[in-house]
Amino acid sequence: MAKRILTVGFDLASDEIESEDFQSRTSLLDWDIILLHPDIANFSDWQDEDYLGKPCLSDGKSFAFRESCEHWRREIKEAVEAGKSVIVFLPEMREIYVATGKKEHSGTGRNQKTTRLVELKSNYSVLPQSLKPVASRGKSMKLVDKGAEALAPFWHDFGSLSEYHVTLTNPEVPPCIVTKTGSKTVGGIFRNAASFGTLLLLPHIDFEDESFYVDGEAEGEAEGEEEGGEAEFWSESGRQFADKFIRAILALDSALRSGHEITPAPAWVDDEKYSTSRERDLSTQLLEAEKAVEEAQRRKEQLRESLVSAGSLKALLYEKGVRLELAIIGALRVMGFTAENYKNSDSEFDVVFESAEGRLVGEAEGKDTKAINIDKLRQLGMNIHEDLKREDVTTPAKPVLFGNGFRLQPISERGDPFTEKCHIAASSSLTALVATYDLFAVAQYLIDTPDADYAQICRQAILRASGRVIFPEIPQRKSLESIVTETDESQQ
């Protein structure tokens, strides 16, 4: 096949095309024809709660959703400007609430309430044009009398398989398909005058019809495998549909481009003597706009790096290995310790830390689905002796074992992060056992509320512990449950 076709959001039973999902960051410029089905079911599955009966995403997940929308809006726009054919099949509208990044505060002291402002978005937010979609459903449609001639062959073959799930109420959408009754727009076509690229909006087609798949044991050759291990096969019906559909899409692309072949401008045409004053003014404005975009992108990357750095403390909740060690060191520094890894030709310790209260050596361990056992205590004991051999060390350091047991489970569902034997051995060896999620809670509070007195008693708690460290209760502060999610509409 001469032209490269990409599907986004759905698959076809064909080896001639490739597919991506909406969390991909692929560039559409590598393809000639792009077929999109903007379904954000994966994002909806991320919901942390319901708000007004719809999924509501956390700040972090809202950021990921907004970033995906921004990516696809930009890619679709650039693809059309580059002369590509982008065809969007309009699915059922799915709406979710996402954080705006803004918060409002009311009240004082214990009565203070923080309102996290959110706004309603949908799977149509991935498109560069404002369609103002309204949920509606039906199958009775027709092509518009003029301007949709290129669609006629495709519509002849697939009109009966199409169903509209929304009407497009923005009057600026150029219609190509309307309802038979009322002539409401259910399909639109945007053409780029300079490149003759096209953004074509078509009613929904069910690309996941059950007849496209059969049980693998009943047929013979596997086409793929589901996540749960259940084999899935394309049926002959699915392959026939894909072949017919691809042929129709290629013909549609050709019809959309008919009479619009472009001769690439030779380099000498760019000479300023062939430009009008209007072109020169617009070129200057374009350069200024591109500079502003570059600065905004640079600022975005800086904020992204800052966000990653600010969120590094969360590794205490789920990480292991070096990432866990780095998060522990960061938390200890927040508590007022000087802390670092130690490594020389003879010894290597996960963390050496000290303060006015004393000097400590720590080992870190994370377990996926188990509690931390005594193996690390033996290693920690050897480290204490090795540390004492150093010329600049005169007294044994306090041993501390940082444990992140059951690290892949939600905190509320975890058991004791240390085994019973580990508790017994720690008590006899005067070793402090620190659950890293306890350390997270302390560091989180100290980052949000600098409190030298509380930091000091937390340091003392580690120095004095023989066994599990019980940090002092965190001073009264606004709980996460008191954060109320509201929309801009509720503020009006």
Secondary structure, DSSP 8 states (H G I E B T S, - for coil): --S-EEEES---S-SS-EEE-TT----GGG-SEEEE----HHHHTT-SEEETTEEE--HHHHHHHHHHHHHHHHHHHHHHHTT-EEEEEE----EEEEEEEEEEEES-GGG-EEEEEEEEEEGGGGSSS---EEEEEE--EEE-SSS-GGGHHHHHHHGGGEEEEEEE--TTS-EEEEETTT--EEEEEEE-TTT--EEEEEEEE-TT-GGGEEEHHHHS---EE-TTS-EEEE-HHHHHHHHHHHHHHHHHHHHHHTT-------GGGGSGGG--HHHHHHHHHHHHHHHHHHHHHHHHHHHHHHHHHHTGGGHHHH--HHHHHHHHHHHHHHTT-EEEEEE-SS-EEEEEEEETTEEEEEEEEE-SSS-B-THHHHHHHHHHHHHHTSTT--S--EEEEEEETTTTS-GGG---SB-HHHHHHHHHTT-EEEEHHHHHHHHHHHHHS--HHHHHHHHHHHHH-SEE-------S---GGG-EEEEHHHH-
